[in-house]
């Protein structure tokens, strides 16, 4: 049995042997995945016979599948795209005096894996005694280079007083486990997606059978002598020796296939593993200098927010010109698709910690404008209609009301464009892509919205972020974001000004959508979560039950549209109806809870988001991390307790700490400057290496390069949380400083 060790600030350590039966093996494969946004290696053990979900993911390398419906309908997507497991170079088999190294046999005296968040490496150490009584010491290190997008490398060292044989493979179309059948969110698993094209002793070329995407994978070994055999689907390097075998393995991937793959591999092999590791550390030193978040008083949250930021970086660092998938490259969840949470969560965080990732991600959206325009025409709309789920640009989600009707995706993309430009001043990006994205997304609203007899504008039949309330009129999040989109594009100002913002006078709260507060109440007694696994959507759609923050998200991204009293009443009302059957919910509820003084509740929601995959095993059985929740930990800390707001292109802070935290310090980039904000119980200090203008508690502050300013923070007493049908687990900090739930 294995477990994640007590929190360490910069390391994630697994102690013990991961068990195939309890989900720890799959969870560990996601936690210990290494990626750079271009290439991803799932954290599989090297031995191919120990089960799990193998994964070598190359961003946007997918296969097409037909979508089938009991009854066909106009505009239903006919095909989808599913990420495939690319050529796997992690696979290494070891034999000791002829016996296979297998953790399920013999005696495992020590098994430990360590993900180093500063070094960007995964290290594994094993002490094992074979069934024949031979003591074996094994150490492996691997990395996926942030500096060389196509390159991954592995160092392998085994010692034993025995005859040793190592078989190191590059294999295509390895056996995969069957997909889960108990969860409709589970991804498809495609067997044998590739057909061979060419091979030799150090390179395989293959292509997907239907989408006809080609990939070349090159491999070489240094440090030990070995023999190579090859076939269309397998290159195997075999080394033998007595006492010790140590070697380094270098991999490179190119898709579409080209000869540069060999040059990239050879350059990496020439420089060696230590050089690649030094490059990796230097890259991450630079990243953490401008992105780190320091949390005093809660070691688990400290580790978790760095873990989350590391995986957000791994999802986006070299993603361009490809998308950032919902699972990054840590698993095949959601079929490898990109969803709206990339712009709303992941790019929100990256804009401030690593803005160099954001422009390329938004340019990818711009590159898919043709597909979005085609989809808009198919739906009878103007401009562009960006997809609910995609890899290559076309809509890949089979029809369902929470997908096709989620037009807010357009406004989320526009919001990300505005945020990125405000934070960076990247005018070249706006000329090349940003302005056209704003215009084409805004045109959609002009063909969807209409005016009633009283001159009020409405957007009917849409689904907002809350997927338990579909095909409603005037979803407030959609309307407010469409309003911002229209104004930024300079299109139809009257329409923007007249869009309906539903409000229930009798209850004195805003309505998530027109008529929402008049729906029957949901009976919250005796339910298993998530509700959609035991209740038909028809029942959910007709009741006041909220899957995830919707109106609450609107209050975070458009704070100018609500007074403080309205926020308080709205938060309490929707807190009593939100069940958080989505990992996207807790970070947003944390932000508003912190703003409104529910500080302990905000800390609990922060812990739920930050520890979702690292401690709780996630909600999807190890098919990849929730990258939006990884970004959400930063959002909860920096926008919640740091009080960061970025509405209207203006940077503002209103910090406050919960009782469990002693100090919070975070870094962010703003218009060419690097800022550090340090919050204690009674003060906040701002420093910057460039000139910056921002607001502190509503007052404009101008800071020049090298200046430091400190302001008092008024103490805020924790306000008890409003009632909730599914409150988060209470996050406590033990006497040893270990956060527990």
C-alpha positions, 0 to 999 in steps of 0.5 A: 500500500502507498500513501502521499507523505505529510506535506513538504513545501517543494516535494510530493512524496509517495511512500509504499507500493501503489495498489492496483485495487484501491485506485492509488496506482491510477491516482499516482499516475496522474499526480506524478505525470510530467509534461510541458504542454507539448509532450506529456508522460503519465506517471506510470511505473516503468514495468509494463506488466503492473496495471494502470492507464498507460499514457504518452500524450502528445498535445492534439494527437487524436483519433476521430470517432463517430457519434451515434444518436438514437434519433438524428437531429439537425446540427448534432455533431457527427464526429468527435475527437479522442486523444490517443496514447502515443508511442511509449518510451517509458517502458523498461523491463528488468530481469534478475537472474532470469526472474522478472522484477515485479513488485507483486512478488518477492519482498518490497523493502522500500518503494518511494517516488518523489516529484520535485516541484523546483527541479521538475523531475520525478525520482523513484527508489526501490529496494526489492528482494527477488523470490530467489533471494537477490537484493536489488536496488533500483533508481530512476529519474525522468523529466519532460523538458520545458526548454526543449519541447519535443524531448523527454529523458530518463536515467535508470540505474540498477544494482544487484549481485546477480545477472541483470538484463534490461529491456528498454522499449519504444512501443506503439499500440500497447494494451490498454485497460477497458474504459469505466462503465459506471460514469458517463464522464469517463473517456473513451479508450481507443485500441490500436489507433495507429498504423505503421508507416516506417521504422528503423533501429532508432525511430518509429513513424506511424499515423492514426488510422482515421484522422491521418495524423502522423507522428515520429518518435525517436529514441537512443540510449547512452551510458551502457552497451546494448543491442537493438531490435526493431519492428513496425510497432516496437524498438527494443534496446537490450543490455546485460551485465552483472552487478550494475547497469546504468544508462540514460534514455532520450526520446523526441516526438514530432507530429506531423512526423519530420526528420527534426525528431532525430536532431532533437533526440541527438542534441539531447543525448549529446548534452546528457541528462545532467544538462537537461536537468540543469536547464529544467531547474533554471527554467523553474527557478525563473518561473517560481521567482515570478509565480510562487505563493507562500502560505504560513500556517498551513503546510498542506495548502502550501504544498498543494498550491505549488503542486497546482501551479506546477501542473498548470505550468506543465499544461501550458508552458509549451502548449502553443500552437495547441490547446490546453486540455481540461486534464492537461496531459496527465490523463485521457479524461474528457477525451483530452478535450479543451473546455471553457474552464481553460479561459475562465480558470487556467488562463486567468491564473497563467495571465499573472504567473506566466503570461507567456503561455497565454498569448499562444493559447488564445492564438490557438482559439483564433486559429480555430475561428473558421470552425467556430464561424462554420458552427455559428452558420450551422446554428443560424447565428452570426459571428463565431460559436466556439465549441463546448468541447474540442481538440482540433476546433470543431464541436466534439460534444454530442448534443446535450442542453448543457453543451450546445446551449452554453454560449457563454464560452464565447464571452469567456474567450473574450474575457480572457483576451481582455484580461491578458491585454490589460495585464500585458499591454500586448498590442501586437497580439490584439492586432494579430488575434485579439481584436478579431476574437472580440469582434467575432464573439460579440457578433454572436450576441447580436443574433441571439439577443432580442428586445421586448416591447418594453425595450429590455434585451434578452438572451433566451434558451441558454445554459450558464456555468451551472449544468443543472439549469439548462435552456433558461432565459437571461442567465445572469452570468451569460448576460453580464459577460455578453455585455462586457464582450459587446462593449469591448468590441464596440458593437451594439452599445444599446444592446449591451446597456439594455440586457436584462439582469434578472432580480427577484424583488420578493426575495431580494436576490438576483436570479441565476436565470429568469424565473429560477427563484420560482422553480420548486425547491430541491429536497436535499435529504438522503442523496449521493453525490454527484446527483447526475449519476442517480437523477435524470437531468430532466428532474434536475433542470426543473428544480432549484439545485445548482451544480456549481457556482454560476451567479456566484462566479458572475459576482467574482468576474463582474463585481461592478454589477453588484453592491456589497449587500446584494453580494451578501444576499445572493451568496447566502441564497445560492449557498443553500442550493449549490451542491458542488458536483463540479470541481470548478465550484469550490474555488469561486465560492472560496473567493466570495466567502472571503470577500464577505467575511466567511473566512473559515468557510473560504479556507474550507473551500480553498482546501477542497479545491487545492487538495482535490487530486493530491489528497482526495483521489479526485472525482474521476478515478485517476484519468488525469488531474483537474487542471482548472482546480489546480488553477483554482487553488491560486484563485482561491488564495490570491483572489480570495485572501489576497483580494485581487480583482482585475475588472475593467482592466484595473488591478485592485487588492482588498486582502484579508486572512482567515484565522488559520493562516499567519502570512500569505505572500504571492507574486504576479506580473503586471504590465512588465513589472513583477509585484510581490504582495505580502499579507499578515494579520494586520498589514499588507506590503507591496513591492515591485521592480517596475512602475505600477498603478493599482488600487488598495481598498479602493484607493489608487496607489502608484508604486515606482520601481524598487519601492515598498509600501505597507498599509494596515489591514483592518482585522475582520472577524469571521462571520458564520457561514450561511446554511448549505445542503452540502457544506465542505469538510472542515479543514483543520490544522493539527498540532504538527501543522498538518492540514487535515480534512 
